[in-house]
């Protein structure tokens, strides 16, 4: 028992599938005020218990092969977490926690670190961002400032490091061939001393990190960074993969996306589904803003030969909606991981030179113009989805923002249990707009369904949307 305590865990009971235990924090959040501790325990309005229970369960369930949020919550419906503030620091009590988070009665250290990263971010966001009155979250500038403070509090921003953070986007429901390819690209990035940032889940979010660990090991890089950025709405469907060593929980999807583009120096995009297209449209929409015209932001789409058709469909959709100028902001490289690694490494020189010339920070892209259309949280409802303005006469960056919302709504309908329940009750979302754009959207979504890119349970997928032509 003494050895367990020394390792930060005291096991109370186990039935093989679940565990009761007490856990002490490690380097993230040892001390809370009495008011803060009470908020953690409260499930009333304004309380943080339900949010923390959801996020902590997702971390404990790391490595699970499922993207069904309701199935996870139902499987561990007896899971409970308690917060005990002692003179010597905070202690967590876990009841019916997933046994996979423990080895020989001791919680895996990486999981223990991530649990307290969750606590750190949820407490900081609640007290320092929402309740402090320091941030006007209806103001674009203030939203960016809030994103900066959350990242700084998480110790993600490193002022002395040159541009070397590569954001890798892609889906969790990808084929084994595509997953293996993401590892090869990650390996090439790791060999070149680059760090990887992803959405922290499985599939194309895990593969690049896994490959980078080998590349870093070969180069004897002991401080490789594997940054995972998520948000409460999707964390249960995309539990943090075990390689993540720096986890950040942003308050919502829009601040999560802004965090990616503020700290990322280059972007590599692998095959995915609607979530990946949402990310692509977010980045392209920002880059198409006139104020970002000359700003270098390397963007490479890549995959194995079997993914060539997928990227051709993405490219056609972008060309047909956002136009040729948007297509010029990225490259498509098929079946050449070494070239991807080389081009990313070379292109980061331009990023470094530009930021040095403009006096912009390497660790946070302050100069990037992000309008409110990309920052305000989008709540996917039947009314909000039906009201989206997808008109071919809109400025390109505004059209991109509205298309991004359409894909965000579909993501929500696929993975968020509250949105799924709404759709079950009232039917699928309806998306309408310019005839040409709707035709392209319908074709792209139909291809994703046919290719099994919507959910891991491919055969049983039922669309949560309907495109009105």
C-alpha positions in Angstrom: 0.0 0.0 0.0 2.9 2.4 0.9 4.4 1.8 -2.6 1.0 2.7 -4.2 0.9 6.0 -2.2 4.4 6.7 -3.3 3.3 6.4 -6.9 0.3 8.7 -6.3 -2.4 6.1 -6.2 -4.1 4.1 -3.5 -6.2 1.2 -4.8 -9.4 0.5 -2.8 -11.1 -2.2 -4.9 -11.1 -3.9 -8.3 -13.4 -6.3 -10.1 -11.2 -6.7 -13.2 -13.1 -4.2 -15.4 -13.4 -1.3 -13.0 -11.4 0.1 -10.1 -12.0 2.1 -7.0 -9.0 4.2 -6.1 -7.6 7.4 -4.6 -5.3 9.6 -6.7 -3.0 12.5 -5.9 -2.0 15.1 -8.5 1.4 15.5 -10.1 2.6 19.0 -11.0 -0.7 20.4 -12.4 -3.1 21.4 -9.7 -2.2 20.5 -6.1 -4.0 23.3 -4.3 -7.5 24.7 -4.5 -9.4 27.2 -2.5 -12.4 25.9 -0.6 -14.7 27.7 -3.0 -13.0 26.1 -6.0 -13.2 22.6 -4.4 -16.9 23.1 -3.7 -17.5 24.0 -7.4 -15.8 20.8 -8.5 -18.2 18.8 -6.4 -21.3 20.6 -7.4 -23.6 19.3 -10.2 -26.0 22.3 -9.9 -26.0 25.2 -12.4 -22.6 26.7 -12.4 -21.0 23.6 -10.9 -18.2 21.8 -12.6 -18.8 18.2 -11.5 -20.6 16.9 -14.6 -18.1 18.5 -17.0 -15.2 17.1 -15.0 -16.7 13.6 -14.7 -17.1 13.5 -18.5 -13.6 14.7 -19.2 -11.9 12.6 -16.6 -13.7 9.4 -17.7 -12.5 10.1 -21.2 -8.9 10.3 -20.1 -9.2 7.1 -18.0 -10.7 5.4 -21.1 -7.7 6.2 -23.2 -7.1 3.7 -26.0 -10.7 2.6 -26.3 -11.8 1.6 -29.8 -15.1 3.5 -29.9 -16.4 6.9 -30.9 -19.9 6.3 -29.4 -20.2 8.8 -26.5 -23.4 7.4 -25.2 -22.0 3.9 -25.2 -19.0 5.1 -23.1 -21.2 6.9 -20.6 -23.5 4.0 -20.4 -20.8 1.4 -19.9 -19.3 3.4 -17.0 -22.6 4.8 -15.7 -21.5 4.0 -12.1 -18.3 6.0 -12.5 -18.0 8.7 -9.9 -15.2 11.1 -9.0 -14.9 12.9 -5.7 -12.6 15.9 -4.8 -11.1 16.1 -1.4 -9.1 19.3 -0.4 -6.6 18.4 2.3 -4.0 20.5 4.0 -1.4 18.6 2.0 -3.2 19.1 -1.3 -6.0 17.9 -3.5 -7.0 14.2 -3.7 -9.4 12.5 -6.1 -11.5 9.5 -5.2 -12.5 7.4 -8.1 -15.3 4.8 -8.1 -15.9 2.3 -10.9 -13.1 3.8 -13.0 -11.9 1.9 -16.1 -9.3 -0.7 -15.0 -7.3 -0.1 -18.2 -6.0 3.1 -16.6 -4.1 1.0 -13.9 -1.2 -1.4 -13.9 -0.6 -3.6 -10.9 -2.9 -1.3 -8.8 -1.1 1.9 -9.8 -2.5 4.5 -12.2 -0.4 4.8 -15.4 1.6 8.0 -14.9 0.7 9.5 -18.2 -3.0 9.1 -17.5 -2.5 10.6 -14.0 -0.8 13.7 -15.5 -3.6 14.1 -18.1 -6.3 13.9 -15.4 -4.8 16.9 -13.6 -4.4 18.7 -16.9 -8.1 18.4 -17.2 -8.6 19.8 -13.7 -6.1 22.6 -14.4 -7.9 23.8 -17.6 -11.4 23.4 -16.4 -10.7 25.4 -13.2 -8.7 28.1 -14.9 -11.3 28.6 -17.7 -14.1 28.8 -15.2 -12.5 31.2 -12.7 -10.0 33.2 -14.7 -11.8 33.4 -18.1 -15.6 33.2 -17.5 -16.1 34.6 -14.0 -13.3 37.1 -13.6 -14.8 39.7 -15.9 -11.4 40.2 -17.4 -12.5 38.9 -20.8 -15.3 40.1 -23.0 -16.1 36.9 -24.9 -18.2 38.8 -27.4 -15.1 40.7 -28.5 -12.7 39.2 -31.1 -9.6 40.6 -29.5 -10.6 39.4 -26.1 -11.4 35.9 -27.3 -7.9 35.7 -28.7 -6.5 37.0 -25.4 -8.5 34.3 -23.6 -7.1 31.6 -25.9 -3.6 32.9 -25.2 -4.1 32.8 -21.4 -5.4 29.3 -21.4 -2.4 28.1 -23.4 0.0 30.0 -21.3 -1.5 28.6 -18.1 -1.0 25.1 -19.6 2.7 25.8 -20.2 2.3 25.2 -23.9 3.9 28.5 -25.0 7.7 28.4 -25.1 9.3 31.7 -26.0 12.8 30.4 -26.6 11.8 27.7 -29.2 12.0 28.3 -33.0 9.1 27.4 -35.2 8.8 23.6 -35.1 5.2 22.7 -34.1 3.4 20.8 -36.9 -0.4 20.5 -36.5 -1.6 17.2 -37.9 -5.3 16.9 -38.7 -7.2 13.9 -39.8 -10.0 11.5 -38.9 -10.3 8.7 -36.3 -12.3 6.5 -38.6 -9.5 5.7 -41.1 -8.3 2.5 -42.7 -5.3 0.6 -41.4 -3.3 1.6 -44.5 -4.0 5.3 -43.9 -3.1 5.0 -40.2 0.2 3.3 -41.0 0.9 6.2 -43.5 0.3 8.8 -40.7 3.0 7.0 -38.6 5.4 7.2 -41.5 4.9 10.9 -41.9 5.2 11.4 -38.2 8.5 9.5 -38.3 9.8 11.9 -41.0 8.7 14.9 -38.9 10.4 13.5 -35.8 13.7 12.8 -37.7 13.7 16.5 -38.5 13.3 17.5 -34.9 9.7 18.7 -35.4 7.0 18.4 -32.7 3.5 17.2 -33.3 0.2 18.7 -32.3 -3.1 16.9 -33.0 -6.7 16.7 -31.7 -5.3 14.1 -29.3 -7.6 11.2 -30.2 -7.1 7.9 -32.1 -6.5 7.3 -35.8 -4.8 10.2 -37.7 -4.4 12.0 -34.4 -2.4 9.2 -32.8 -0.4 7.9 -35.8 1.8 11.0 -36.4 2.7 11.2 -32.7 3.6 7.5 -32.7 5.8 7.9 -35.7 7.4 11.0 -34.2 8.4 9.2 -31.1 10.6 6.9 -33.1 12.1 9.7 -35.1 12.8 11.6 -31.9 14.3 8.5 -30.3 16.7 8.0 -33.3 17.8 11.6 -33.0 18.1 11.2 -29.2 15.6 14.0 -28.7 14.3 13.5 -25.1 12.0 16.4 -24.9 9.7 15.8 -27.8 6.3 17.5 -27.6 3.1 15.7 -28.4 0.4 18.3 -27.9 -3.2 17.3 -27.8 -6.0 20.0 -28.0 -9.6 19.0 -27.4 -12.8 20.3 -25.9 -15.5 18.8 -23.7 -18.1 18.2 -26.4 -15.9 15.6 -28.3 -13.5 14.3 -25.7 -15.7 11.3 -24.7 -15.9 10.2 -28.4 -12.2 10.9 -29.0 -10.4 10.0 -25.8 -6.8 11.3 -25.5 -4.3 8.8 -27.0 -1.6 7.6 -24.6 1.2 9.4 -26.4 0.0 12.9 -25.6 2.3 14.5 -23.1 0.7 18.0 -23.1 -3.1 18.0 -23.0 -5.2 21.2 -23.3 -9.0 21.3 -22.8 -10.3 24.4 -24.6 -13.8 25.6 -23.6 -15.4 25.0 -27.0 -14.7 24.0 -30.6 -14.0 27.5 -31.9 -11.4 28.2 -29.2 -9.9 24.8 -29.9 -9.5 25.6 -33.6 -8.1 29.0 -32.8 -5.5 27.4 -30.5 -4.4 25.2 -33.3 -3.7 28.0 -35.7 -2.2 30.3 -33.1 0.5 27.8 -32.0 0.9 25.8 -35.2 3.7 26.7 -37.6 2.7 24.3 -40.3 -0.2 21.9 -41.1 -0.3 18.4 -42.4 -3.7 17.0 -43.2 -4.5 13.3 -43.4 -7.7 11.6 -44.6 -10.6 12.1 -42.4 -14.3 12.8 -42.4 -16.5 15.8 -41.7 -14.4 16.9 -38.7 -11.3 17.1 -40.9 -13.2 19.2 -43.6 -14.3 21.5 -40.8 -10.7 22.1 -39.8 -9.6 22.6 -43.5 -12.4 25.2 -44.0 -11.5 26.9 -40.8 -7.9 27.3 -41.8 -8.6 28.2 -45.4 -11.2 30.7 -44.4 -8.7 32.5 -42.2 -6.0 32.4 -44.9 -8.4 33.8 -47.5 -9.0 36.9 -45.3 -7.4 39.9 -47.1 -5.4 40.8 -44.1 -3.7 37.3 -44.1 -2.9 37.4 -47.8 0.9 37.4 -47.4 1.1 35.4 -44.2 3.0 32.1 -44.7 1.2 29.1 -43.3 2.4 25.8 -44.9 -0.5 23.4 -45.5 0.0 19.9 -47.0 -2.7 17.3 -47.6 -1.2 13.8 -47.8 -2.1 10.1 -47.7 -1.3 6.7 -49.3 -2.3 5.9 -52.9 -5.7 4.7 -51.7 -6.4 8.2 -50.4 -5.8 9.9 -53.7 -9.5 9.9 -54.6 -10.4 11.3 -51.2 -8.2 14.3 -51.6 -9.3 14.8 -55.2 -12.9 15.1 -53.9 -11.8 17.6 -51.2 -9.9 19.6 -53.8 -12.9 19.6 -56.1 -15.2 20.8 -53.3 -12.8 23.6 -52.3 -12.4 24.7 -55.9 -16.1 24.7 -56.5 -17.0 26.6 -53.4 -14.0 28.8 -52.4 -12.2 29.0 -55.7 -8.8 28.6 -57.2 -7.1 31.1 -54.8 -8.0 28.8 -51.9 -6.6 25.8 -53.7 -3.3 27.7 -54.1 -2.9 27.8 -50.3 -2.1 24.1 -50.0 -0.3 21.2 -51.7 -1.4 17.6 -52.2 1.3 15.0 -51.8 0.4 11.3 -52.3 2.4 8.4 -51.0 5.7 10.3 -50.2 6.2 10.7 -46.4 9.8 11.8 -46.9 8.8 14.6 -49.2 6.2 15.7 -46.8 8.7 15.9 -43.9 11.3 17.7 -46.1 8.8 20.3 -47.4 7.4 21.0 -44.0 10.9 21.5 -42.6 11.9 23.8 -45.5 8.7 25.8 -45.4 9.1 26.6 -41.7 12.2 28.7 -42.6 9.8 31.1 -44.4 7.6 31.1 -41.3 10.6 31.9 -39.1 11.9 34.7 -41.4 8.4 36.3 -41.7 7.8 36.4 -38.0 11.3 37.7 -37.3 10.8 40.4 -39.9 7.4 41.4 -38.5 8.5 41.1 -34.9 5.8 38.5 -34.2 6.2 35.8 -31.6 7.3 32.3 -32.6 5.1 30.7 -29.9 1.8 32.5 -30.7 0.7 33.9 -34.0 -0.7 37.3 -32.9 -0.6 38.7 -36.4 -3.1 36.2 -37.8 -6.5 38.0 -38.4 -9.4 35.9 -37.2 -12.9 37.4 -37.5 -15.7 36.8 -35.1 -17.4 34.5 -37.6 -14.7 32.0 -36.8 -14.6 32.6 -33.1 -18.2 32.7 -31.8 -19.4 29.2 -30.6 -21.8 27.6 -33.0 -24.6 25.6 -31.3 -25.9 23.1 -33.8 -29.7 23.0 -33.7 -32.3 22.4 -36.4 -32.9 26.1 -36.6 -29.3 27.2 -36.7 -28.4 24.6 -39.3 -31.4 25.6 -41.4 -30.5 29.3 -41.1 -26.9 29.0 -42.4 -26.2 31.4 -45.3 -24.3 29.4 -47.9 -24.6 31.8 -50.8 -22.2 31.9 -53.8 -22.2 35.8 -53.6 -20.6 35.9 -50.1 -17.0 37.0 -49.7 -14.9 33.8 -49.7 -13.8 33.9 -46.1 -17.4 34.5 -44.9 -18.6 31.6 -47.1 -15.8 29.4 -45.6 -17.0 30.3 -42.1 -20.6 29.3 -42.8 -19.5 26.1 -44.6 -17.4 25.3 -41.5 -20.4 25.7 -39.3 -22.3 23.2 -41.5 -19.6 20.6 -41.1 -19.4 21.4 -37.4 -23.1 20.7 -37.0 -22.7 17.3 -38.7 -19.8 16.5 -36.3 -22.0 17.4 -33.4 -24.8 15.2 -34.8 -22.4 12.3 -35.1 -20.7 12.3 -31.7 -22.4 14.6 -29.1 -25.0 12.7 -27.1 -27.2 15.8 -26.6 -27.3 16.5 -30.3 -27.9 12.9 -31.2 -30.9 12.8 -28.9 -32.3 16.0 -30.5 -32.0 14.4 -34.0 -33.6 11.2 -32.8 -36.5 13.3 -31.6 -36.9 15.8 -34.4 -35.2 14.2 -37.4 -32.0 15.1 -39.3 -30.7 18.6 -39.7 -31.5 20.3 -43.0 -28.8 22.2 -44.9 -29.7 24.5 -47.8 -28.0 27.1 -49.9 -26.8 27.9 -53.4 -27.6 25.0 -55.8 -24.1 24.5 -57.0 -22.7 24.5 -53.4 -25.4 22.1 -52.2 -24.7 19.7 -55.1 -21.0 19.6 -54.2 -21.7 19.2 -50.5 -24.1 16.3 -51.1 -21.6 14.5 -53.3 -18.8 14.9 -50.8 -20.9 13.8 -47.8 -22.2 10.8 -49.8 -18.6 9.8 -50.6 -17.7 10.0 -46.9 -20.6 7.7 -46.0 -19.7 5.2 -48.8 -16.1 5.2 -47.7 -17.0 4.7 -44.0 -15.5 8.0 -42.9 -18.4 9.1 -40.7 -18.2 6.7 -37.7 -16.2 3.7 -36.6 -19.5 1.6 -36.8 -19.6 2.1 -40.5 -22.4 -0.3 -41.4 -24.9 1.1 -39.0 -24.3 4.8 -39.8 -27.5 6.8 -40.3 -27.0 10.4 -41.6 -27.8 13.1 -39.1 -28.3 15.6 -42.0 -30.2 16.2 -45.2 -29.0 18.4 -48.0 -31.8 20.4 -49.5 -31.1 21.2 -53.1 
